[in-house]
Amino acid sequence: MLAASPASMRTVMLDVTKMDCAACPITVRLALEKVPGVQSVKVDLKTKHAVLGFDPAKTSTEALTAATAKAGYPSTVRQEKQ
């Protein structure tokens, strides 16, 4: 499988609610890493943000927020960049 070229990658920041312990960011990261097309994930408990690099040809911001919600941590898109 070929990785997406940097030009086709997008970055999104999600506001992730209900994170209140050290294990929460791990759960959110693992849920997001399972979404096809996700290339990188960084989750910060202090700011309650997740920053992801993903291939928009393989997934969408809706799929990303659905993945966090399914894991028990609802999220919304804060910022998206191409």
N, CA, C and O atoms as CSV, one atom per row, in Angstrom:
chain,resi,resn,atom,element,x,y,z
A,1,MET,N,N,0.848,-1.182,0.000
A,1,MET,CA,C,0.000,0.000,0.000
A,1,MET,C,C,0.893,1.244,0.000
A,1,MET,O,O,1.849,1.331,0.771
A,2,LEU,N,N,0.579,2.185,-0.854
A,2,LEU,CA,C,1.346,3.419,-0.946
A,2,LEU,C,C,0.802,4.452,0.026
A,2,LEU,O,O,-0.409,4.574,0.215
A,3,ALA,N,N,1.699,5.180,0.627
A,3,ALA,CA,C,1.287,6.272,1.521
A,3,ALA,C,C,0.838,7.450,0.685
A,3,ALA,O,O,1.280,7.617,-0.452
A,4,ALA,N,N,-0.028,8.259,1.238
A,4,ALA,CA,C,-0.503,9.450,0.536
A,4,ALA,C,C,0.637,10.446,0.408
A,4,ALA,O,O,1.496,10.547,1.285
A,5,SER,N,N,0.631,11.175,-0.692
A,5,SER,CA,C,1.658,12.193,-0.860
A,5,SER,C,C,1.354,13.360,0.070
A,5,SER,O,O,0.192,13.612,0.389
A,6,PRO,N,N,2.391,14.075,0.507
A,6,PRO,CA,C,2.153,15.202,1.415
A,6,PRO,C,C,1.168,16.230,0.869
A,6,PRO,O,O,0.447,16.866,1.637
A,7,ALA,N,N,1.132,16.396,-0.447
A,7,ALA,CA,C,0.232,17.379,-1.043
A,7,ALA,C,C,-1.232,16.996,-0.862
A,7,ALA,O,O,-2.097,17.871,-0.807
A,8,SER,N,N,-1.520,15.696,-0.767
A,8,SER,CA,C,-2.909,15.275,-0.641
A,8,SER,C,C,-3.344,15.104,0.813
A,8,SER,O,O,-4.516,14.845,1.086
A,9,MET,N,N,-2.417,15.246,1.732
A,9,MET,CA,C,-2.739,15.079,3.150
A,9,MET,C,C,-3.431,16.331,3.706
A,9,MET,O,O,-3.194,17.451,3.254
A,10,ARG,N,N,-4.276,16.103,4.683
A,10,ARG,CA,C,-4.913,17.205,5.404
A,10,ARG,C,C,-4.619,17.043,6.887
A,10,ARG,O,O,-4.352,15.944,7.374
A,11,THR,N,N,-4.674,18.158,7.583
A,11,THR,CA,C,-4.505,18.157,9.032
A,11,THR,C,C,-5.783,18.709,9.642
A,11,THR,O,O,-6.347,19.689,9.156
A,12,VAL,N,N,-6.228,18.070,10.705
A,12,VAL,CA,C,-7.424,18.534,11.392
A,12,VAL,C,C,-7.157,18.539,12.889
A,12,VAL,O,O,-6.465,17.667,13.413
A,13,MET,N,N,-7.715,19.530,13.566
A,13,MET,CA,C,-7.678,19.576,15.027
A,13,MET,C,C,-9.099,19.342,15.520
A,13,MET,O,O,-10.037,20.015,15.092
A,14,LEU,N,N,-9.243,18.384,16.421
A,14,LEU,CA,C,-10.535,18.092,17.006
A,14,LEU,C,C,-10.559,18.537,18.461
A,14,LEU,O,O,-9.576,18.367,19.182
A,15,ASP,N,N,-11.667,19.098,18.887
A,15,ASP,CA,C,-11.931,19.328,20.301
A,15,ASP,C,C,-12.564,18.035,20.805
A,15,ASP,O,O,-13.610,17.621,20.304
A,16,VAL,N,N,-11.942,17.400,21.787
A,16,VAL,CA,C,-12.421,16.107,22.287
A,16,VAL,C,C,-12.901,16.296,23.726
A,16,VAL,O,O,-12.125,16.655,24.611
A,17,THR,N,N,-14.184,16.050,23.939
A,17,THR,CA,C,-14.753,16.230,25.276
A,17,THR,C,C,-14.656,14.933,26.079
A,17,THR,O,O,-14.371,13.865,25.536
A,18,LYS,N,N,-14.893,15.049,27.342
A,18,LYS,CA,C,-14.953,13.939,28.301
A,18,LYS,C,C,-13.611,13.289,28.611
A,18,LYS,O,O,-13.584,12.247,29.266
A,19,MET,N,N,-12.496,13.866,28.166
A,19,MET,CA,C,-11.192,13.323,28.555
A,19,MET,C,C,-10.835,13.906,29.913
A,19,MET,O,O,-10.722,15.123,30.059
A,20,ASP,N,N,-10.654,13.032,30.919
A,20,ASP,CA,C,-10.358,13.540,32.252
A,20,ASP,C,C,-9.321,12.708,33.017
A,20,ASP,O,O,-9.110,12.932,34.209
A,21,CYS,N,N,-8.677,11.756,32.343
A,21,CYS,CA,C,-7.641,10.967,33.023
A,21,CYS,C,C,-6.524,10.632,32.032
A,21,CYS,O,O,-6.671,10.849,30.829
A,22,ALA,N,N,-5.433,10.114,32.530
A,22,ALA,CA,C,-4.262,9.827,31.693
A,22,ALA,C,C,-4.533,8.763,30.634
A,22,ALA,O,O,-3.862,8.745,29.602
A,23,ALA,N,N,-5.494,7.883,30.862
A,23,ALA,CA,C,-5.799,6.828,29.891
A,23,ALA,C,C,-6.668,7.331,28.735
A,23,ALA,O,O,-6.673,6.733,27.659
A,24,CYS,N,N,-7.389,8.411,28.950
A,24,CYS,CA,C,-8.305,8.916,27.920
A,24,CYS,C,C,-7.617,9.226,26.593
A,24,CYS,O,O,-8.103,8.778,25.555
A,25,PRO,N,N,-6.511,9.971,26.576
A,25,PRO,CA,C,-5.867,10.261,25.293
A,25,PRO,C,C,-5.392,8.996,24.569
A,25,PRO,O,O,-5.371,8.958,23.339
A,26,ILE,N,N,-5.018,7.979,25.316
A,26,ILE,CA,C,-4.590,6.722,24.702
A,26,ILE,C,C,-5.770,6.071,23.990
A,26,ILE,O,O,-5.638,5.603,22.859
A,27,THR,N,N,-6.912,6.042,24.649
A,27,THR,CA,C,-8.116,5.464,24.050
A,27,THR,C,C,-8.519,6.214,22.791
A,27,THR,O,O,-8.856,5.600,21.778
A,28,VAL,N,N,-8.484,7.541,22.853
A,28,VAL,CA,C,-8.831,8.368,21.685
A,28,VAL,C,C,-7.845,8.123,20.555
A,28,VAL,O,O,-8.256,7.957,19.406
A,29,ARG,N,N,-6.548,8.097,20.858
A,29,ARG,CA,C,-5.527,7.875,19.832
A,29,ARG,C,C,-5.718,6.525,19.159
A,29,ARG,O,O,-5.674,6.431,17.933
A,30,LEU,N,N,-5.929,5.483,19.948
A,30,LEU,CA,C,-6.112,4.152,19.375
A,30,LEU,C,C,-7.357,4.084,18.487
A,30,LEU,O,O,-7.331,3.438,17.439
A,31,ALA,N,N,-8.435,4.738,18.892
A,31,ALA,CA,C,-9.658,4.754,18.080
A,31,ALA,C,C,-9.411,5.455,16.749
A,31,ALA,O,O,-9.871,4.994,15.704
A,32,LEU,N,N,-8.687,6.569,16.788
A,32,LEU,CA,C,-8.420,7.323,15.552
A,32,LEU,C,C,-7.438,6.594,14.646
A,32,LEU,O,O,-7.563,6.654,13.423
A,33,GLU,N,N,-6.465,5.908,15.229
A,33,GLU,CA,C,-5.482,5.179,14.422
A,33,GLU,C,C,-6.114,4.027,13.649
A,33,GLU,O,O,-5.549,3.573,12.654
A,34,LYS,N,N,-7.265,3.552,14.084
A,34,LYS,CA,C,-7.964,2.464,13.393
A,34,LYS,C,C,-8.705,2.939,12.146
A,34,LYS,O,O,-9.105,2.118,11.320
A,35,VAL,N,N,-8.893,4.229,11.998
A,35,VAL,CA,C,-9.622,4.771,10.844
A,35,VAL,C,C,-8.704,4.721,9.623
A,35,VAL,O,O,-7.615,5.296,9.648
A,36,PRO,N,N,-9.128,4.040,8.556
A,36,PRO,CA,C,-8.297,3.986,7.343
A,36,PRO,C,C,-7.992,5.385,6.822
A,36,PRO,O,O,-8.880,6.234,6.748
A,37,GLY,N,N,-6.737,5.619,6.461
A,37,GLY,CA,C,-6.336,6.918,5.928
A,37,GLY,C,C,-5.687,7.835,6.946
A,37,GLY,O,O,-5.089,8.845,6.573
A,38,VAL,N,N,-5.793,7.500,8.233
A,38,VAL,CA,C,-5.150,8.319,9.264
A,38,VAL,C,C,-3.659,8.002,9.259
A,38,VAL,O,O,-3.264,6.841,9.357
A,39,GLN,N,N,-2.834,9.041,9.146
A,39,GLN,CA,C,-1.388,8.875,9.073
A,39,GLN,C,C,-0.692,9.199,10.382
A,39,GLN,O,O,0.328,8.590,10.704
A,40,SER,N,N,-1.229,10.153,11.147
A,40,SER,CA,C,-0.605,10.544,12.411
A,40,SER,C,C,-1.681,11.049,13.357
A,40,SER,O,O,-2.687,11.619,12.935
A,41,VAL,N,N,-1.445,10.827,14.652
A,41,VAL,CA,C,-2.384,11.277,15.680
A,41,VAL,C,C,-1.597,11.745,16.891
A,41,VAL,O,O,-0.685,11.059,17.351
A,42,LYS,N,N,-1.952,12.915,17.404
A,42,LYS,CA,C,-1.391,13.399,18.661
A,42,LYS,C,C,-2.575,13.911,19.487
A,42,LYS,O,O,-3.337,14.770,19.041
A,43,VAL,N,N,-2.712,13.369,20.694
A,43,VAL,CA,C,-3.823,13.743,21.570
A,43,VAL,C,C,-3.256,14.371,22.829
A,43,VAL,O,O,-2.332,13.832,23.437
A,44,ASP,N,N,-3.813,15.520,23.222
A,44,ASP,CA,C,-3.335,16.247,24.393
A,44,ASP,C,C,-4.450,16.341,25.429
A,44,ASP,O,O,-5.496,16.939,25.174
A,45,LEU,N,N,-4.220,15.750,26.594
A,45,LEU,CA,C,-5.211,15.764,27.663
A,45,LEU,C,C,-5.442,17.174,28.196
A,45,LEU,O,O,-6.583,17.564,28.446
A,46,LYS,N,N,-4.377,17.932,28.370
A,46,LYS,CA,C,-4.483,19.266,28.960
A,46,LYS,C,C,-5.373,20.196,28.129
A,46,LYS,O,O,-6.231,20.889,28.676
A,47,THR,N,N,-5.167,20.209,26.807
A,47,THR,CA,C,-5.946,21.092,25.941
A,47,THR,C,C,-7.231,20.435,25.432
A,47,THR,O,O,-8.111,21.103,24.889
A,48,LYS,N,N,-7.325,19.102,25.620
A,48,LYS,CA,C,-8.458,18.319,25.111
A,48,LYS,C,C,-8.578,18.429,23.589
A,48,LYS,O,O,-9.671,18.571,23.041
A,49,HIS,N,N,-7.421,18.359,22.924
A,49,HIS,CA,C,-7.364,18.417,21.467
A,49,HIS,C,C,-6.713,17.161,20.919
A,49,HIS,O,O,-5.872,16.538,21.568
A,50,ALA,N,N,-7.117,16.806,19.717
A,50,ALA,CA,C,-6.436,15.772,18.937
A,50,ALA,C,C,-6.064,16.408,17.608
A,50,ALA,O,O,-6.896,17.057,16.974
A,51,VAL,N,N,-4.817,16.227,17.181
A,51,VAL,CA,C,-4.352,16.743,15.891
A,51,VAL,C,C,-4.001,15.537,15.042
A,51,VAL,O,O,-3.221,14.677,15.451
A,52,LEU,N,N,-4.591,15.485,13.841
A,52,LEU,CA,C,-4.426,14.333,12.973
A,52,LEU,C,C,-3.972,14.733,11.584
A,52,LEU,O,O,-4.349,15.784,11.067
A,53,GLY,N,N,-3.156,13.878,10.989
A,53,GLY,CA,C,-2.850,13.965,9.572
A,53,GLY,C,C,-3.583,12.821,8.910
A,53,GLY,O,O,-3.471,11.675,9.344
A,54,PHE,N,N,-4.342,13.124,7.848
A,54,PHE,CA,C,-5.115,12.064,7.207
A,54,PHE,C,C,-5.234,12.308,5.703
A,54,PHE,O,O,-5.039,13.418,5.209
A,55,ASP,N,N,-5.560,11.230,5.003
A,55,ASP,CA,C,-5.752,11.269,3.554
A,55,ASP,C,C,-7.248,11.442,3.298
A,55,ASP,O,O,-8.025,10.534,3.593
A,56,PRO,N,N,-7.670,12.590,2.755
A,56,PRO,CA,C,-9.095,12.834,2.543
A,56,PRO,C,C,-9.718,11.928,1.478
A,56,PRO,O,O,-10.941,11.851,1.368
A,57,ALA,N,N,-8.884,11.247,0.700
A,57,ALA,CA,C,-9.417,10.291,-0.281
A,57,ALA,C,C,-9.858,9.002,0.406
A,57,ALA,O,O,-10.622,8.222,-0.162
A,58,LYS,N,N,-9.371,8.778,1.636
A,58,LYS,CA,C,-9.673,7.537,2.347
A,58,LYS,C,C,-10.614,7.714,3.524
A,58,LYS,O,O,-11.258,6.754,3.947
A,59,THR,N,N,-10.706,8.920,4.061
A,59,THR,CA,C,-11.582,9.153,5.205
A,59,THR,C,C,-12.056,10.603,5.216
A,59,THR,O,O,-11.656,11.405,4.371
A,60,SER,N,N,-12.902,10.924,6.171
A,60,SER,CA,C,-13.471,12.270,6.275
A,60,SER,C,C,-13.455,12.712,7.736
A,60,SER,O,O,-13.263,11.906,8.647
A,61,THR,N,N,-13.660,13.997,7.933
A,61,THR,CA,C,-13.726,14.489,9.308
A,61,THR,C,C,-14.929,13.874,10.037
A,61,THR,O,O,-14.887,13.684,11.252
A,62,GLU,N,N,-15.988,13.568,9.301
A,62,GLU,CA,C,-17.151,12.929,9.909
A,62,GLU,C,C,-16.792,11.549,10.445
A,62,GLU,O,O,-17.247,11.167,11.523
A,63,ALA,N,N,-15.978,10.797,9.700
A,63,ALA,CA,C,-15.552,9.470,10.157
A,63,ALA,C,C,-14.650,9.585,11.381
A,63,ALA,O,O,-14.697,8.738,12.273
A,64,LEU,N,N,-13.835,10.627,11.422
A,64,LEU,CA,C,-12.941,10.829,12.559
A,64,LEU,C,C,-13.733,11.156,13.822
A,64,LEU,O,O,-13.478,10.584,14.882
A,65,THR,N,N,-14.681,12.065,13.713
A,65,THR,CA,C,-15.482,12.414,14.893
A,65,THR,C,C,-16.368,11.240,15.312
A,65,THR,O,O,-16.641,11.065,16.500
A,66,ALA,N,N,-16.813,10.440,14.356
A,66,ALA,CA,C,-17.603,9.251,14.688
A,66,ALA,C,C,-16.752,8.240,15.446
A,66,ALA,O,O,-17.245,7.579,16.360
A,67,ALA,N,N,-15.483,8.112,15.078
A,67,ALA,CA,C,-14.581,7.168,15.760
A,67,ALA,C,C,-14.366,7.566,17.216
A,67,ALA,O,O,-14.362,6.706,18.097
A,68,THR,N,N,-14.187,8.856,17.477
A,68,THR,CA,C,-13.992,9.273,18.868
A,68,THR,C,C,-15.288,9.097,19.668
A,68,THR,O,O,-15.256,8.686,20.828
A,69,ALA,N,N,-16.409,9.406,19.048
A,69,ALA,CA,C,-17.698,9.259,19.734
A,69,ALA,C,C,-17.957,7.795,20.071
A,69,ALA,O,O,-18.435,7.485,21.162
A,70,LYS,N,N,-17.646,6.897,19.147
A,70,LYS,CA,C,-17.845,5.467,19.382
A,70,LYS,C,C,-16.976,4.977,20.549
A,70,LYS,O,O,-17.355,4.058,21.274
A,71,ALA,N,N,-15.806,5.604,20.715
A,71,ALA,CA,C,-14.905,5.251,21.820
A,71,ALA,C,C,-15.345,5.898,23.138
A,71,ALA,O,O,-14.744,5.647,24.183
A,72,GLY,N,N,-16.399,6.735,23.090
A,72,GLY,CA,C,-16.911,7.363,24.302
A,72,GLY,C,C,-16.459,8.796,24.511
A,72,GLY,O,O,-16.677,9.370,25.578
A,73,TYR,N,N,-15.827,9.380,23.491
A,73,TYR,CA,C,-15.301,10.742,23.599
A,73,TYR,C,C,-15.788,11.582,22.413
A,73,TYR,O,O,-15.101,11.665,21.395
A,74,PRO,N,N,-16.955,12.199,22.534
A,74,PRO,CA,C,-17.468,13.024,21.441
A,74,PRO,C,C,-16.467,14.115,21.065
A,74,PRO,O,O,-15.769,14.654,21.925
A,75,SER,N,N,-16.405,14.429,19.784
A,75,SER,CA,C,-15.483,15.475,19.319
A,75,SER,C,C,-16.130,16.304,18.225
A,75,SER,O,O,-17.097,15.893,17.583
A,76,THR,N,N,-15.564,17.480,18.039
A,76,THR,CA,C,-15.983,18.373,16.961
A,76,THR,C,C,-14.728,18.917,16.283
A,76,THR,O,O,-13.657,18.995,16.886
A,77,VAL,N,N,-14.886,19.288,15.027
A,77,VAL,CA,C,-13.760,19.856,14.283
A,77,VAL,C,C,-13.534,21.279,14.753
A,77,VAL,O,O,-14.444,22.108,14.730
A,78,ARG,N,N,-12.319,21.550,15.177
A,78,ARG,CA,C,-11.943,22.903,15.593
A,78,ARG,C,C,-11.301,23.655,14.433
A,78,ARG,O,O,-11.566,24.837,14.210
A,79,GLN,N,N,-10.447,22.935,13.700
A,79,GLN,CA,C,-9.714,23.581,12.601
A,79,GLN,C,C,-9.286,22.502,11.607
A,79,GLN,O,O,-8.903,21.400,11.999
A,80,GLU,N,N,-9.354,22.830,10.322
A,80,GLU,CA,C,-8.902,21.906,9.281
A,80,GLU,C,C,-8.014,22.656,8.309
A,80,GLU,O,O,-8.325,23.778,7.910
A,81,LYS,N,N,-6.901,22.031,7.927
A,81,LYS,CA,C,-5.958,22.628,6.973
A,81,LYS,C,C,-5.662,21.638,5.865
A,81,LYS,O,O,-5.685,20.423,6.065
A,82,GLN,N,N,-5.383,22.189,4.688
A,82,GLN,CA,C,-4.961,21.331,3.579
A,82,GLN,C,C,-3.492,21.212,3.549
A,82,GLN,O,O,-2.945,20.528,2.684
